Amino acid sequence: MLGLPANLMSHNVLLFPELEKYLRESRATGVFPSQKIQEFIQSGRIRASEPITDIQIQPSSLDLRLGPIAYRVRASFLPGKFSTVEEKVRDFGMTEIDLTQGAVFEKYCTYIVPLMEELLLPEDISGKANPKSTTGRLDIFTRLITDYGTGFEQVSEGYRGKLFIEVMPRTFSIRLQTGMRLNQLRFVRGNPLPLREEFTLGRLHHQEPLAYAADDRPAESEFRGGLPISLDLAGSADMTIVGYKAKSHAPLVDLSKINYYEPDEFWEPITSTRRIILNPGDFYILISKEKVSIPPHLTGVMMAIDPTMGEFRIHYAGFFDPGFGYGLEQGKGTRAVLEVRSHDVPFVIEDGQTVGRLEYERLMEPPDKIYGAGIGSSYQAQGLSLSKQFKRR
């Protein structure tokens, strides 16, 4: 039905024939799928100081790698229209750090790292970046910067040049090294609008559910501006721990160590409750009530909460790849793990409270790989999961 491999095709007949062309056609605008990213690598539009590996190419994004050096800087900055990142580093840099053998980034300190990848984009192609899921779950604040850039996490149309990442650990000091992947970049042709219309999303949800409730029935949601995401603080008989609060003086986290650290050294569990008072400056890992399913022809991005709804922020890692929570053998959909931090004042959040919105974006065409165990994805079918450095319970 969607131009996908046979094992991913829906067995249902389209209930709304007018959607068929929308779902099938290769579009002139939209987010690049994995095969288009591969084409740009092969043509030299994306190049790097070390060969780009297949594991970097995600269903709708490219993982970016840390280069061999980093710079401790006095403050965060944007280059602006008339400056390169390296010129700003000369103004605000404090010390140069060798990453080839690994180095420690102290929490609350700001670092700039030149990335291995560089771009030679056509005039109609732009990019947008986000932290990877593991980065967000460790509360490592990262932002992509480009030469002459006037905004974080943005690559302007037709950009030709180097890429840099700003890194500030906010909860744990971390050890990292050359080649590690902290953020990812999506490529976009043209200026496609997110799918926000309740009519279109409602029909897509009716055809192939975009979200499920705890009992695996399609969620009853109003898709006004996207899918509302709410908190699960009540839990269930099978899920009595509903969140984690990071400890203030925890040990260092070496990002190279997988399934290694005991969670109790770093996290305080939060058990089933009606409400939590967020303490300003503290970092929380919580979970959504909704179980998300991203069909292979769409991709998702979690939007920060409307500031009129609360003084807090969720989900630093906002990209949801095609196939996230889709086509699982056991259960339906995957819960969203939410990274939560209160701003300035204590703030009460309650079970079932809406805290964010998942927007959907069109791919130019279905990707040749989708999110899941088949490509080594870490968080498919996750429950309340800490980052992969911590032992699973």
ABEGO torsion letter per residue (X at the ends): XAGBBAAABBABBBABAAAAAAAABBBABEBBBAAAAAAAAAAGABBBABBBBAAABBAABBBBBBBABBBBBABBBBAEAABBAAAAAAAABABBBBAAAEBBBBBGBBBBBBBABBBBBBAABBBBBBBBAAAAAAGBBBBBBBBGBABBGBBBBGBBEBBBBBBBBAABBBBBBBGBBABBBBBBBEBBBBBABAAAAAAAAAABBABBBAAGBBBBBBBBGEBBBBBBAAEBAABABABBBBBABBBBBBAABBGABBAAAABBBBBBBABBBBBBGBBBBBBBABBBBBBAABBBBBBBBBAAAEBBBBGABABBBBGBGBGBABEBEBBBBBBBBBBGBBBBBBBGBBABBBBBBBBABBBABBBEAAAGBAABGBBBBBBAABBBX
